[in-house]
Amino acid sequence: QLQLVDSGGGLVQPGGSLRLSCAASGFTLNYYAIGWFRQAPGKEREGVSCISSNGGTNYAASVKGRFTISRDNAKNTVYLQINSLKPEDTAVYYCVAADVRLFGLCPLYSSGYRHWGQGTQVTVSS
C-alpha cells in the first residue's frame, strides 16, 4: 500500500532552517513526481515545490532561493530544505505524490497529485 510519511517540522526562529523529509513506502518514489504543499490557518493550500520524474524542480515564487527540494533514491525519500524562514512560512507542510510519471516542469497545483502525507507543522516565531 502506498504511503507517504512527512516529518521534520518544528518551531524555529525567523531566519532559521529546517529540513523536511518525505519517506515513501509501497512505491518507488523516484519514479513519480513528488511535491510539497503547505496550508496556513485561514489560507488556501499552496504548492511550494516539486521534483519531476526526471529530476526537474519547480518552486513557488514566494520560496524560490530559500527552499530546495531534493531526492535520495537509495532511501526512497524526498527532502525539502527550508532556509531563511519567515513567520509567513508558518503552515502545515504536506508531501504529495503523483500516480503517473511526470517529466519536465512538475505542477504546483494540487490536482496534479493523488497521494498525500499526513503533514508536518512548521512554526516560525520568535
The first five atom37 places (N, CA, C, CB, O) and aatype in JSON, in Angstrom:
{
  "aatype": [5, 10, 5, 10, 19, 3, 15, 7, 7, 7, 10, 19, 5, 14, 7, 7, 15, 10, 1, 10, 15, 4, 0, 0, 15, 7, 13, 16, 10, 2, 18, 18, 0, 9, 7, 17, 13, 1, 5, 0, 14, 7, 11, 6, 1, 6, 7, 19, 15, 4, 9, 15, 15, 2, 7, 7, 16, 2, 18, 0, 0, 15, 19, 11, 7, 1, 13, 16, 9, 15, 1, 3, 2, 0, 11, 2, 16, 19, 18, 10, 5, 9, 2, 15, 10, 11, 14, 6, 3, 16, 0, 19, 18, 18, 4, 19, 0, 0, 3, 19, 1, 10, 13, 7, 10, 4, 14, 10, 18, 15, 15, 7, 18, 1, 8, 17, 7, 5, 7, 16, 5, 19, 16, 19, 15, 15],
  "atom_mask": [
    [1, 1, 1, 1, 1],
    [1, 1, 1, 1, 1],
    [1, 1, 1, 1, 1],
    [1, 1, 1, 1, 1],
    [1, 1, 1, 1, 1],
    [1, 1, 1, 1, 1],
    [1, 1, 1, 1, 1],
    [1, 1, 1, 0, 1],
    [1, 1, 1, 0, 1],
    [1, 1, 1, 0, 1],
    [1, 1, 1, 1, 1],
    [1, 1, 1, 1, 1],
    [1, 1, 1, 1, 1],
    [1, 1, 1, 1, 1],
    [1, 1, 1, 0, 1],
    [1, 1, 1, 0, 1],
    [1, 1, 1, 1, 1],
    [1, 1, 1, 1, 1],
    [1, 1, 1, 1, 1],
    [1, 1, 1, 1, 1],
    [1, 1, 1, 1, 1],
    [1, 1, 1, 1, 1],
    [1, 1, 1, 1, 1],
    [1, 1, 1, 1, 1],
    [1, 1, 1, 1, 1],
    [1, 1, 1, 0, 1],
    [1, 1, 1, 1, 1],
    [1, 1, 1, 1, 1],
    [1, 1, 1, 1, 1],
    [1, 1, 1, 1, 1],
    [1, 1, 1, 1, 1],
    [1, 1, 1, 1, 1],
    [1, 1, 1, 1, 1],
    [1, 1, 1, 1, 1],
    [1, 1, 1, 0, 1],
    [1, 1, 1, 1, 1],
    [1, 1, 1, 1, 1],
    [1, 1, 1, 1, 1],
    [1, 1, 1, 1, 1],
    [1, 1, 1, 1, 1],
    [1, 1, 1, 1, 1],
    [1, 1, 1, 0, 1],
    [1, 1, 1, 1, 1],
    [1, 1, 1, 1, 1],
    [1, 1, 1, 1, 1],
    [1, 1, 1, 1, 1],
    [1, 1, 1, 0, 1],
    [1, 1, 1, 1, 1],
    [1, 1, 1, 1, 1],
    [1, 1, 1, 1, 1],
    [1, 1, 1, 1, 1],
    [1, 1, 1, 1, 1],
    [1, 1, 1, 1, 1],
    [1, 1, 1, 1, 1],
    [1, 1, 1, 0, 1],
    [1, 1, 1, 0, 1],
    [1, 1, 1, 1, 1],
    [1, 1, 1, 1, 1],
    [1, 1, 1, 1, 1],
    [1, 1, 1, 1, 1],
    [1, 1, 1, 1, 1],
    [1, 1, 1, 1, 1],
    [1, 1, 1, 1, 1],
    [1, 1, 1, 1, 1],
    [1, 1, 1, 0, 1],
    [1, 1, 1, 1, 1],
    [1, 1, 1, 1, 1],
    [1, 1, 1, 1, 1],
    [1, 1, 1, 1, 1],
    [1, 1, 1, 1, 1],
    [1, 1, 1, 1, 1],
    [1, 1, 1, 1, 1],
    [1, 1, 1, 1, 1],
    [1, 1, 1, 1, 1],
    [1, 1, 1, 1, 1],
    [1, 1, 1, 1, 1],
    [1, 1, 1, 1, 1],
    [1, 1, 1, 1, 1],
    [1, 1, 1, 1, 1],
    [1, 1, 1, 1, 1],
    [1, 1, 1, 1, 1],
    [1, 1, 1, 1, 1],
    [1, 1, 1, 1, 1],
    [1, 1, 1, 1, 1],
    [1, 1, 1, 1, 1],
    [1, 1, 1, 1, 1],
    [1, 1, 1, 1, 1],
    [1, 1, 1, 1, 1],
    [1, 1, 1, 1, 1],
    [1, 1, 1, 1, 1],
    [1, 1, 1, 1, 1],
    [1, 1, 1, 1, 1],
    [1, 1, 1, 1, 1],
    [1, 1, 1, 1, 1],
    [1, 1, 1, 1, 1],
    [1, 1, 1, 1, 1],
    [1, 1, 1, 1, 1],
    [1, 1, 1, 1, 1],
    [1, 1, 1, 1, 1],
    [1, 1, 1, 1, 1],
    [1, 1, 1, 1, 1],
    [1, 1, 1, 1, 1],
    [1, 1, 1, 1, 1],
    [1, 1, 1, 0, 1],
    [1, 1, 1, 1, 1],
    [1, 1, 1, 1, 1],
    [1, 1, 1, 1, 1],
    [1, 1, 1, 1, 1],
    [1, 1, 1, 1, 1],
    [1, 1, 1, 1, 1],
    [1, 1, 1, 1, 1],
    [1, 1, 1, 0, 1],
    [1, 1, 1, 1, 1],
    [1, 1, 1, 1, 1],
    [1, 1, 1, 1, 1],
    [1, 1, 1, 1, 1],
    [1, 1, 1, 0, 1],
    [1, 1, 1, 1, 1],
    [1, 1, 1, 0, 1],
    [1, 1, 1, 1, 1],
    [1, 1, 1, 1, 1],
    [1, 1, 1, 1, 1],
    [1, 1, 1, 1, 1],
    [1, 1, 1, 1, 1],
    [1, 1, 1, 1, 1],
    [1, 1, 1, 1, 1]
  ],
  "atom_positions": [
    [[0.84, -1.18, 0.0], [0.0, 0.0, 0.0], [0.88, 1.24, 0.0], [-0.95, 0.0, 1.21], [1.83, 1.34, 0.78]],
    [[0.57, 2.18, -0.87], [1.36, 3.39, -0.99], [1.15, 4.27, 0.23], [1.0, 4.14, -2.28], [0.02, 4.52, 0.64]],
    [[2.25, 4.75, 0.8], [2.17, 5.61, 1.97], [3.28, 6.63, 1.93], [2.23, 4.78, 3.27], [4.42, 6.32, 1.56]],
    [[2.96, 7.87, 2.32], [3.92, 8.95, 2.46], [3.93, 9.39, 3.92], [3.59, 10.14, 1.51], [2.88, 9.61, 4.51]],
    [[5.11, 9.5, 4.48], [5.24, 9.93, 5.87], [6.1, 11.18, 5.91], [5.86, 8.79, 6.76], [7.29, 11.16, 5.59]],
    [[5.46, 12.29, 6.32], [6.16, 13.57, 6.44], [6.75, 13.7, 7.83], [5.2, 14.75, 6.14], [6.17, 13.22, 8.81]],
    [[7.9, 14.34, 7.91], [8.5, 14.62, 9.22], [9.46, 15.8, 9.09], [9.23, 13.37, 9.77], [9.77, 16.25, 7.99]],
    [[9.93, 16.27, 10.24], [10.95, 17.31, 10.25], [10.48, 18.69, 10.63], [0.0, 0.0, 0.0], [11.29, 19.61, 10.76]],
    [[9.19, 18.85, 10.81], [8.69, 20.16, 11.19], [9.05, 20.51, 12.63], [0.0, 0.0, 0.0], [9.58, 19.68, 13.36]],
    [[8.76, 21.73, 13.0], [9.05, 22.17, 14.36], [8.91, 23.66, 14.51], [0.0, 0.0, 0.0], [8.44, 24.36, 13.62]],
    [[9.32, 24.13, 15.67], [9.3, 25.55, 15.99], [10.7, 26.12, 15.77], [8.83, 25.8, 17.46], [11.68, 25.61, 16.32]],
    [[10.78, 27.16, 14.99], [12.08, 27.74, 14.67], [11.96, 29.26, 14.65], [12.61, 27.21, 13.31], [10.9, 29.8, 14.33]],
    [[13.02, 29.93, 14.97], [13.02, 31.4, 14.96], [13.17, 31.92, 13.53], [14.16, 31.95, 15.87], [13.72, 31.23, 12.67]],
    [[12.69, 33.12, 13.28], [12.89, 33.72, 11.96], [14.36, 33.72, 11.57], [12.34, 35.16, 11.93], [15.25, 34.01, 12.38]],
    [[14.6, 33.38, 10.32], [15.96, 33.28, 9.84], [16.56, 31.89, 9.98], [0.0, 0.0, 0.0], [17.64, 31.62, 9.45]],
    [[15.87, 31.03, 10.69], [16.37, 29.68, 10.91], [16.11, 28.75, 9.74], [0.0, 0.0, 0.0], [15.6, 29.17, 8.69]],
    [[16.46, 27.48, 9.94], [16.34, 26.47, 8.88], [15.71, 25.19, 9.41], [17.72, 26.17, 8.27], [15.78, 24.88, 10.6]],
    [[15.11, 24.47, 8.51], [14.58, 23.14, 8.8], [14.76, 22.29, 7.56], [13.08, 23.2, 9.23], [14.85, 22.8, 6.44]],
    [[14.8, 20.98, 7.77], [14.76, 20.06, 6.65], [13.6, 19.09, 6.85], [16.1, 19.29, 6.51], [13.57, 18.31, 7.8]],
    [[12.65, 19.17, 5.95], [11.51, 18.28, 5.98], [11.83, 17.02, 5.18], [10.25, 18.98, 5.44], [12.52, 17.08, 4.17]],
    [[11.31, 15.9, 5.63], [11.52, 14.63, 4.95], [10.19, 14.02, 4.55], [12.32, 13.66, 5.84], [9.19, 14.15, 5.25]],
    [[10.21, 13.34, 3.43], [9.04, 12.6, 2.96], [9.51, 11.2, 2.6], [8.36, 13.32, 1.72], [10.17, 10.99, 1.58]],
    [[9.18, 10.26, 3.46], [9.57, 8.88, 3.23], [8.42, 8.11, 2.6], [10.01, 8.21, 4.54], [7.28, 8.2, 3.06]],
    [[8.72, 7.37, 1.56], [7.68, 6.65, 0.84], [7.79, 5.16, 1.06], [7.75, 6.96, -0.65], [8.89, 4.61, 1.2]],
    [[6.66, 4.51, 1.1], [6.61, 3.05, 1.14], [5.52, 2.57, 0.19], [6.35, 2.54, 2.59], [4.52, 3.25, -0.03]],
    [[5.73, 1.42, -0.37], [4.75, 0.86, -1.28], [4.95, 1.26, -2.72], [0.0, 0.0, 0.0], [4.26, 0.77, -3.61]],
    [[5.9, 2.16, -2.98], [6.21, 2.52, -4.36], [7.61, 3.13, -4.41], [5.15, 3.51, -4.92], [8.17, 3.53, -3.39]],
    [[8.15, 3.19, -5.61], [9.47, 3.77, -5.8], [9.32, 5.25, -6.04], [10.22, 3.09, -6.96], [8.82, 5.68, -7.08]],
    [[9.76, 6.01, -5.08], [9.49, 7.44, -5.07], [10.09, 8.16, -6.27], [10.01, 8.05, -3.81], [9.48, 9.1, -6.78]],
    [[11.27, 7.76, -6.72], [11.93, 8.49, -7.79], [11.27, 8.24, -9.15], [13.4, 8.12, -7.85], [11.67, 8.83, -10.15]],
    [[10.29, 7.39, -9.19], [9.6, 7.1, -10.44], [8.57, 8.18, -10.77], [8.92, 5.72, -10.38], [8.26, 8.43, -11.93]],
    [[8.04, 8.81, -9.71], [6.93, 9.74, -9.87], [7.34, 11.16, -9.48], [5.74, 9.3, -9.03], [8.38, 11.38, -8.85]],
    [[6.53, 12.12, -9.88], [6.73, 13.48, -9.41], [6.29, 13.58, -7.95], [5.95, 14.49, -10.29], [5.25, 13.03, -7.57]],
    [[7.07, 14.28, -7.15], [6.8, 14.47, -5.74], [6.78, 15.96, -5.46], [7.85, 13.74, -4.85], [7.6, 16.71, -6.0]],
    [[5.86, 16.38, -4.63], [5.76, 17.8, -4.33], [5.57, 18.07, -2.85], [0.0, 0.0, 0.0], [5.34, 17.16, -2.06]],
    [[5.67, 19.32, -2.52], [5.37, 19.81, -1.17], [4.34, 20.93, -1.28], [6.68, 20.32, -0.44], [4.49, 21.86, -2.07]],
    [[3.31, 20.81, -0.47], [2.29, 21.83, -0.37], [2.25, 22.31, 1.07], [0.9, 21.31, -0.84], [2.73, 21.62, 1.98]],
    [[1.67, 23.46, 1.28], [1.5, 23.93, 2.64], [0.16, 24.63, 2.78], [2.65, 24.87, 3.04], [-0.4, 25.15, 1.81]],
    [[-0.33, 24.64, 3.99], [-1.59, 25.34, 4.28], [-1.51, 25.98, 5.64], [-2.79, 24.37, 4.2], [-1.3, 25.32, 6.66]],
    [[-1.68, 27.29, 5.63], [-1.7, 28.06, 6.87], [-3.14, 28.25, 7.31], [-0.98, 29.43, 6.69], [-4.05, 28.21, 6.48]],
    [[-3.38, 28.46, 8.59], [-4.75, 28.67, 9.07], [-5.44, 29.83, 8.35], [-4.74, 28.93, 10.57], [-4.9, 30.93, 8.26]],
    [[-6.61, 29.56, 7.84], [-7.37, 30.59, 7.17], [-6.92, 30.92, 5.76], [0.0, 0.0, 0.0], [-7.45, 31.83, 5.13]],
    [[-5.95, 30.17, 5.26], [-5.45, 30.44, 3.9], [-5.63, 29.21, 3.02], [-3.96, 30.84, 3.95], [-5.81, 28.1, 3.5]],
    [[-5.59, 29.45, 1.73], [-5.7, 28.35, 0.78], [-4.4, 27.54, 0.74], [-6.04, 28.88, -0.61], [-3.32, 28.04, 1.05]],
    [[-4.57, 26.3, 0.35], [-3.4, 25.44, 0.19], [-2.53, 25.96, -0.95], [-3.83, 23.98, -0.09], [-3.04, 26.4, -1.98]],
    [[-1.23, 25.9, -0.75], [-0.29, 26.48, -1.7], [0.76, 25.45, -2.09], [0.38, 27.75, -1.11], [1.35, 24.81, -1.22]],
    [[0.99, 25.3, -3.38], [2.08, 24.46, -3.85], [3.39, 25.18, -3.63], [0.0, 0.0, 0.0], [3.55, 26.33, -4.04]],
    [[4.34, 24.52, -3.0], [5.6, 25.13, -2.63], [6.73, 24.73, -3.58], [5.96, 24.76, -1.2], [7.47, 25.56, -4.09]],
    [[6.83, 23.43, -3.8], [7.92, 22.93, -4.63], [7.59, 21.53, -5.11], [9.26, 22.95, -3.85], [6.76, 20.84, -4.53]],
    [[8.25, 21.12, -6.18], [8.08, 19.75, -6.66], [9.32, 19.33, -7.43], [6.82, 19.63, -7.55], [10.12, 20.15, -7.88]],
    [[9.45, 18.02, -7.58], [10.53, 17.44, -8.36], [9.93, 16.41, -9.29], [11.64, 16.81, -7.45], [9.18, 15.53, -8.86]],
    [[10.26, 16.51, -10.56], [9.63, 15.64, -11.55], [10.33, 14.28, -11.61], [9.65, 16.3, -12.92], [11.35, 14.06, -10.94]],
    [[9.79, 13.4, -12.4], [10.34, 12.04, -12.52], [11.77, 12.05, -13.05], [9.46, 11.2, -13.44], [12.55, 11.15, -12.74]],
    [[12.12, 13.05, -13.85], [13.48, 13.11, -14.38], [14.34, 14.14, -13.64], [13.45, 13.45, -15.87], [15.39, 14.54, -14.13]],
    [[13.87, 14.57, -12.45], [14.71, 15.39, -11.59], [14.55, 16.89, -11.72], [0.0, 0.0, 0.0], [15.18, 17.64, -10.99]],
    [[13.71, 17.33, -12.65], [13.47, 18.76, -12.77], [12.74, 19.29, -11.56], [0.0, 0.0, 0.0], [11.92, 18.58, -10.96]],
    [[13.03, 20.53, -11.19], [12.41, 21.1, -10.0], [11.62, 22.35, -10.35], [13.46, 21.43, -8.95], [11.85, 23.0, -11.37]],
    [[10.69, 22.67, -9.47], [9.84, 23.84, -9.64], [9.58, 24.43, -8.26], [8.51, 23.48, -10.37], [9.41, 23.69, -7.29]],
    [[9.54, 25.75, -8.19], [9.33, 26.41, -6.9], [8.33, 27.54, -7.05], [10.66, 26.95, -6.34], [8.27, 28.21, -8.08]],
    [[7.54, 27.74, -6.01], [6.69, 28.91, -5.95], [7.57, 30.15, -5.81], [5.67, 28.81, -4.78], [8.65, 30.1, -5.23]],
    [[7.1, 31.26, -6.34], [7.87, 32.49, -6.29], [8.18, 32.92, -4.86], [7.14, 33.6, -7.0], [9.22, 33.51, -4.59]],
    [[7.27, 32.61, -3.96], [7.42, 33.04, -2.56], [8.55, 32.32, -1.83], [6.13, 32.82, -1.83], [8.98, 32.77, -0.78]],
    [[9.01, 31.21, -2.38], [10.04, 30.43, -1.69], [11.31, 30.26, -2.51], [9.5, 29.08, -1.32], [12.3, 29.72, -2.01]],
    [[11.29, 30.7, -3.74], [12.45, 30.5, -4.61], [13.67, 31.16, -4.01], [12.18, 31.05, -6.04], [13.61, 32.31, -3.57]],
    [[14.77, 30.44, -3.98], [16.01, 30.94, -3.4], [16.17, 30.6, -1.94], [0.0, 0.0, 0.0], [17.27, 30.7, -1.4]],
    [[15.08, 30.18, -1.28], [15.15, 29.82, 0.13], [14.89, 28.33, 0.36], [14.16, 30.64, 0.94], [15.41, 27.75, 1.31]],
    [[14.09, 27.73, -0.5], [13.72, 26.32, -0.36], [14.44, 25.51, -1.44], [12.18, 26.14, -0.46], [14.61, 25.97, -2.57]],
    [[14.85, 24.31, -1.07], [15.48, 23.41, -2.03], [14.9, 22.01, -1.87], [17.02, 23.38, -1.84], [14.92, 21.45, -0.77]],
    [[14.39, 21.46, -2.95], [13.86, 20.1, -2.93], [14.92, 19.16, -3.49], [12.53, 20.0, -3.74], [15.62, 19.49, -4.45]],
    [[15.02, 17.99, -2.88], [15.99, 17.0, -3.35], [15.46, 15.61, -3.1], [17.36, 17.2, -2.66], [14.48, 15.42, -2.38]],
    [[16.12, 14.64, -3.69], [15.63, 13.27, -3.6], [16.8, 12.33, -3.35], [14.88, 12.87, -4.89], [17.84, 12.44, -4.0]],
    [[16.63, 11.42, -2.4], [17.62, 10.38, -2.13], [17.0, 9.06, -2.55], [18.05, 10.36, -0.6], [16.18, 8.49, -1.83]],
    [[17.38, 8.58, -3.71], [16.76, 7.37, -4.25], [17.05, 6.15, -3.39], [17.23, 7.12, -5.67], [16.2, 5.27, -3.25]],
    [[18.24, 6.09, -2.82], [18.61, 4.94, -2.0], [17.73, 4.84, -0.76], [20.08, 5.03, -1.59], [17.43, 3.74, -0.29]],
    [[17.31, 5.98, -0.24], [16.47, 5.99, 0.96], [14.99, 6.13, 0.62], [16.89, 7.13, 1.89], [14.13, 6.13, 1.5]],
    [[14.7, 6.26, -0.68], [13.3, 6.43, -1.11], [12.65, 7.59, -0.37], [12.5, 5.13, -0.88], [11.52, 7.49, 0.12]],
    [[13.37, 8.7, -0.31], [12.95, 9.85, 0.48], [13.19, 11.14, -0.31], [13.72, 9.89, 1.84], [14.18, 11.27, -1.02]],
    [[12.26, 12.07, -0.17], [12.41, 13.41, -0.73], [12.55, 14.38, 0.43], [11.2, 13.79, -1.65], [11.89, 14.24, 1.46]],
    [[13.41, 15.36, 0.24], [13.65, 16.35, 1.28], [13.26, 17.74, 0.79], [15.11, 16.33, 1.71], [13.29, 18.04, -0.4]],
    [[12.9, 18.58, 1.75], [12.69, 20.0, 1.46], [13.52, 20.78, 2.47], [11.16, 20.4, 1.52], [13.17, 20.86, 3.65]],
    [[14.61, 21.34, 2.01], [15.46, 22.18, 2.85], [14.89, 23.59, 2.84], [16.95, 22.17, 2.36], [14.71, 24.19, 1.78]],
    [[14.6, 24.1, 4.02], [13.98, 25.41, 4.15], [14.94, 26.32, 4.91], [12.6, 25.32, 4.87], [15.24, 26.07, 6.07]],
    [[15.39, 27.36, 4.26], [16.32, 28.31, 4.87], [15.67, 29.69, 4.98], [17.62, 28.4, 4.06], [14.64, 29.96, 4.36]],
    [[16.28, 30.54, 5.78], [15.81, 31.92, 5.93], [14.32, 31.97, 6.2], [16.13, 32.75, 4.68], [13.57, 32.7, 5.55]],
    [[13.89, 31.17, 7.17], [12.46, 31.06, 7.45], [11.86, 32.39, 7.9], [12.21, 29.99, 8.52], [12.49, 33.17, 8.6]],
    [[10.64, 32.61, 7.47], [9.89, 33.81, 7.8], [8.62, 33.42, 8.54], [9.57, 34.64, 6.53], [8.14, 32.29, 8.38]],
    [[8.06, 34.31, 9.33], [6.79, 33.97, 10.01], [5.69, 33.55, 9.03], [6.31, 35.18, 10.83], [4.85, 32.72, 9.37]],
    [[5.7, 34.1, 7.85], [4.67, 33.73, 6.87], [4.87, 32.34, 6.28], [4.66, 34.75, 5.74], [4.03, 31.86, 5.52]],
    [[5.97, 31.68, 6.62], [6.16, 30.29, 6.22], [5.46, 29.33, 7.17], [7.65, 29.97, 6.16], [5.4, 28.13, 6.91]],
    [[4.92, 29.84, 8.26], [4.21, 29.0, 9.22], [3.01, 28.34, 8.56], [3.75, 29.84, 10.43], [2.14, 29.01, 8.0]],
    [[2.97, 27.01, 8.62], [1.91, 26.25, 7.97], [2.12, 24.77, 8.26], [1.9, 26.51, 6.43], [3.15, 24.36, 8.79]],
    [[1.11, 23.98, 7.91], [1.29, 22.53, 7.85], [1.8, 22.21, 6.46], [-0.04, 21.75, 8.17], [1.22, 22.62, 5.46]],
    [[2.89, 21.48, 6.4], [3.51, 21.12, 5.12], [3.18, 19.66, 4.8], [5.06, 21.35, 5.15], [3.32, 18.78, 5.65]],
    [[2.76, 19.44, 3.56], [2.34, 18.11, 3.12], [3.2, 17.65, 1.95], [0.85, 18.11, 2.72], [3.45, 18.4, 1.01]],
    [[3.64, 16.42, 2.03], [4.29, 15.78, 0.9], [3.22, 15.14, 0.04], [5.35, 14.72, 1.38], [2.26, 14.56, 0.55]],
    [[3.38, 15.25, -1.28], [2.4, 14.69, -2.21], [3.1, 13.94, -3.31], [1.5, 15.79, -2.8], [4.26, 14.22, -3.63]],
    [[2.41, 12.98, -3.89], [2.97, 12.18, -4.98], [1.95, 12.02, -6.08], [3.43, 10.81, -4.47], [0.77, 11.77, -5.84]],
    [[2.43, 12.17, -7.3], [1.58, 11.88, -8.45], [1.51, 10.36, -8.64], [2.12, 12.58, -9.74], [2.34, 9.63, -8.11]],
    [[0.51, 9.9, -9.4], [0.43, 8.47, -9.65], [0.76, 8.14, -11.1], [-0.96, 7.95, -9.31], [0.49, 7.04, -11.59]],
    [[1.37, 9.12, -11.77], [1.88, 8.9, -13.11], [3.26, 9.55, -13.19], [0.91, 9.48, -14.2], [3.6, 10.41, -12.37]],
    [[4.03, 9.14, -14.17], [5.33, 9.76, -14.36], [5.12, 11.13, -15.0], [6.26, 8.87, -15.23], [4.36, 11.26, -15.96]],
    [[5.79, 12.13, -14.47], [5.71, 13.49, -14.98], [7.11, 13.97, -15.3], [5.02, 14.43, -13.97], [7.99, 13.96, -14.44]],
    [[7.3, 14.4, -16.53], [8.6, 14.89, -16.96], [8.52, 16.39, -17.21], [9.08, 14.14, -18.22], [7.43, 16.94, -17.37]],
    [[9.66, 17.02, -17.26], [9.66, 18.45, -17.49], [9.27, 19.21, -16.23], [0.0, 0.0, 0.0], [9.65, 18.82, -15.13]],
    [[8.5, 20.28, -16.4], [8.12, 21.12, -15.28], [6.96, 20.48, -14.51], [7.74, 22.53, -15.76], [5.86, 20.33, -15.05]],
    [[7.21, 20.1, -13.26], [6.16, 19.48, -12.46], [5.19, 20.56, -11.98], [6.76, 18.7, -11.26], [5.58, 21.72, -11.83]],
    [[3.94, 20.18, -11.74], [2.91, 21.18, -11.39], [2.93, 21.55, -9.92], [1.55, 20.66, -11.76], [3.35, 20.77, -9.07]],
    [[2.47, 22.76, -9.64], [2.31, 23.21, -8.25], [0.83, 23.4, -7.91], [3.08, 24.52, -8.02], [0.49, 24.18, -7.02]],
    [[-0.03, 22.68, -8.62], [-1.45, 22.68, -8.27], [-1.8, 21.29, -7.74], [-2.35, 23.07, -9.49], [-1.26, 20.28, -8.2]],
    [[-2.72, 21.28, -6.77], [-2.97, 20.04, -6.02], [-3.58, 18.94, -6.86], [-3.86, 20.33, -4.87], [-3.4, 17.76, -6.56]],
    [[-4.31, 19.31, -7.91], [-4.94, 18.28, -8.74], [-3.92, 17.45, -9.51], [-5.92, 18.91, -9.7], [-4.28, 16.43, -10.1]],
    [[-2.68, 17.88, -9.52], [-1.63, 17.11, -10.18], [-1.14, 15.94, -9.36], [0.0, 0.0, 0.0], [-0.32, 15.15, -9.83]],
    [[-1.63, 15.83, -8.13], [-1.13, 14.81, -7.21], [-2.28, 14.06, -6.59], [-0.26, 15.45, -6.12], [-3.35, 14.61, -6.33]],
    [[-2.03, 12.78, -6.36], [-3.1, 11.93, -5.86], [-2.87, 11.5, -4.41], [-3.24, 10.72, -6.73], [-3.83, 11.3, -3.67]],
    [[-1.63, 11.37, -4.02], [-1.33, 10.8, -2.71], [-0.75, 11.87, -1.8], [-0.36, 9.6, -2.84], [0.09, 12.67, -2.21]],
    [[-1.21, 11.88, -0.55], [-0.81, 12.92, 0.39], [-0.29, 12.31, 1.67], [-1.99, 13.85, 0.69], [-0.79, 11.3, 2.14]],
    [[0.73, 12.94, 2.23], [1.19, 12.59, 3.55], [0.29, 13.18, 4.61], [0.0, 0.0, 0.0], [-0.68, 13.88, 4.3]],
    [[0.62, 12.91, 5.86], [-0.23, 13.36, 6.96], [0.05, 14.81, 7.36], [-0.03, 12.46, 8.17], [-0.75, 15.42, 8.08]],
    [[1.16, 15.35, 6.9], [1.51, 16.74, 7.19], [2.44, 16.87, 8.39], [0.0, 0.0, 0.0], [2.43, 16.04, 9.3]],
    [[3.24, 17.92, 8.35], [4.13, 18.23, 9.46], [4.08, 19.73, 9.7], [5.59, 17.74, 9.18], [4.17, 20.52, 8.76]],
    [[3.95, 20.13, 10.96], [3.76, 21.53, 11.3], [5.09, 22.26, 11.34], [3.04, 21.67, 12.64], [6.04, 21.82, 11.98]],
    [[5.13, 23.39, 10.65], [6.28, 24.3, 10.73], [5.78, 25.61, 11.31], [6.95, 24.52, 9.31], [4.86, 26.23, 10.77]],
    [[6.39, 26.03, 12.41], [6.02, 27.28, 13.06], [7.26, 28.16, 13.17], [5.41, 27.02, 14.46], [8.28, 27.77, 13.73]],
    [[7.15, 29.35, 12.62], [8.26, 30.3, 12.64], [7.85, 31.46, 13.54], [8.62, 30.8, 11.2], [6.95, 32.23, 13.22]],
    [[8.53, 31.56, 14.67], [8.16, 32.58, 15.64], [9.35, 32.86, 16.55], [6.93, 32.14, 16.47], [10.15, 31.98, 16.86]],
    [[9.43, 34.11, 16.98], [10.48, 34.47, 17.93], [9.95, 34.39, 19.35], [11.01, 35.88, 17.64], [10.69, 34.67, 20.3]]
  ]
}
